[in-house]
Amino acid sequence: MAIKSFEIDWEGSKATIEYEDDLTFGELESVINNCVDLSDVTKPKVNIPNYRQTILLKVIRNAPFEVGSAAALRNMKASVAKQIIAGVMVDYPLAKFLEDWMVTFMGSTTENEQQPQSTTSVQVTSDGQKKQQTASQSNSSKTS
């Protein structure tokens, strides 16, 4: 885990945001568990606002506002929050974590691609092969 930083516009000047670029496995599992409803695996329900807020509360270590305060985040100007979300979510894309969870249900795509494929073949009939009659054979059988 490393501390990363970036600058935002804060009340007419530049301010630095510092955040952790990696959470522990348990912290990340807890975040995903609280933000994603997988009661129907085919139709996951994601609470994106909750995900973004929870990540920001967990990873921001230094900021020009009260760190760890949900009220401070909620009362922040949307333009400032957008800058912070853009800076932090580079390291926390929800799609990546959901993909990791889906591997638990479906296996990896490389495993699925390597599964042997069965093919069906046409069985030879038991009454043998039919021979094609020529026009002369057809005419001679009619005259007999």
N, C-alpha and C positions, 0 to 999 in steps of 0.2 A: 504494500500500500504506500502510495506516494501522495504528497500534498501538491496539488496543482493550483494555479491562480490565473485570474484574468481580471480585466478592468471593466467597470460599468460606469454609466453616467448616473451620479447620485446627487440630487439636490444642487445642480449647477456645477458640479466638479467631478473629477474622476475618483473612483473608490475601487479598492481591490477586494475581490471575493476569493477566498481560499477554501478548497474542498478536497476531500479524500477521493481518489480516483478508483477505489475498489473497496467494496464492503466484504465482510466475512460471509461465508456460505450461509450461516444461520440468519444473519441480518437480511440478506437478500431473499432468502426463502420466506421470511416473515413478511417482507414488503410485498412480494408477489402473492402470497397467500391472502393478504388483506385487500389486495386490489383486483384480483382475478377470481371470478366464479366459474369453476369447472364442473359444476353439477351436471351439465350436459357437455361432454367433451367435444361434440361436433359443433357446438355453438358457444364458445367461451364468451363470457361477459366481462369486459374490462372497464374498470373505473379509472379512466386516465387522469382526471383531476386529482384523485386520491393518490395515484402512483406518483405524479410529479411532486405533489406537496410532501409526501412521505420521504421520497428520495432527498429532496432539498433539506428537510429537517434532519435527516440522518447524516448527510455528508458535508454540509457547510460547516467549516471550522472557524472562519474569521470573516466578518462582514461589517458594513457600517450600520447594521440594525441588530436587534437582539437575536443572537444565534440560538436555534432550537425552539423559537417561538412561532407557533402556528398563527397566532394573532398578528404578529409582525409581517408574516408572509401574506396573509389574507388582506391586510390593510395597505399593502404596497401598491404603488401605481402599476398598472398593467404593463406599461412600457418598460419599467425597471424589471419586473418579474420576467418578462419575455427575454431580456438580456441574460438574466441569471439562468433561466431554463435552458437557453441556447448554449451557454457555456458549460453547464454541468451535464446535460443529457448526452453530450458527445460520448461520455464514458458509461452512460446508463440507458442505452436504447432498449425500450420495452420489447421490441420485436425479437431481439437477440435472446432475452431471458425467457420469453414465451416459447421460442424455438427449442431452447434447452429443456423446458418442461415437457414439450410435446414428444421429444425423443423418449421420455419415460413411458409414454403411452404407445407410441408407434414404432420405436426402434429408430436407428439412424437410417438416413436415406441410402447410404452406401451399402448397408446390410440388405435393405429392401431391393436394391438394384442387383445385388449379387445372387439373389435367390434363383435357383434353377427354374427354368420355364418349361412346362410340359407342353407337348404338342400332340395332337391327335393324328392318327394315320388312318387311311381308308383300308378296311379289311378286304381281302380278295374273296369273292363269292365262292360258294362251294359247288356251284353247277358248272364251273369251268369257264373257259373263254369262248365267246361267240365269234364265229368267223363271218366275215363279210362276204355276202354272195355277189358274184359278178352278174352282169346283165344276161350273159349267155346261160349261166347256171339257172337263173330264175326262169328263163323262157323254157328250158328243157324240162324243168319240173312241172310246168303248166301243161305241157303236151303229154305227159305220161299218164 
